[in-house]
Amino acid sequence: MEPAQDGAPLFHKGAGLNTLVSGLMIGKFRTAAEAAGAEVVEARCCDAALAAVARLLKEEGAGQDGRTTVWADGPLRSMFHPELLAQMLPGLVLEVTRETAAAAHAGITEFDYGAAATGTLVQDASAAAQRLASTLPPVHLALLRADRIVADIGAALRQFDPVRSAFLALVTGPSRTADIERVLTIGVHGPRRLIIVIYEPEASHAR
């Protein structure tokens, strides 16, 4: 199944109230994220999300000229057999270390929540692999379940147990740096490109 077209809602006209509210939340998140410099792609199921990732990585030349991609462990990654992932995503490296992340052209991580008001991604990044994959490669693909988009950062933070979450990462747009003359530069201290893939988990079959 192909990913939804850019701007296409992940709900149909006959959807119920909860689905409609979810669709509105997705739209609000997308608007805020794009205003912050991120790109947003919507996918109707997990299979479509993987297809979207494959297409985006192909656009970036992943698998060519030694360009690799690291993918930190997460629920979506675990749904697919490593052989299938290797077939669909040339140059994929599943072992995320400082060395593999620093050498990678792209990094894929899965976020726990999204804050619609600011387009912010929120993640329990206690595992070092999550931080390495999201900060060292110049291109960051962030995967987010549509049903995990909440109203704002406060609502997202309330979902975490501070005892269990030693490190929380909040990401809003690609890396931005400005000097004393207010000249903005993208990608100096982090990814120059942030692509958020929002997907519906319920429509996918388990692998």
Protein Blocks (a to p, Z undefined) as FASTA:
>chain_A
ZZddehiacbdfkbcfklmmmmmmmmmmmmmmmmnopacdddfbfklmmmmmmmmmmmno
poiahiacdddddfklmmpcfklmmmmmghiafbdcfklmmmpmbdcdddfbdcfklopa
cddfkbmklmmmmmmpmbdcddddfklccfblmlmmmmpcfklmmbdcddedjaddddfk
opacehklmcfbdcdddddfklpccZZ
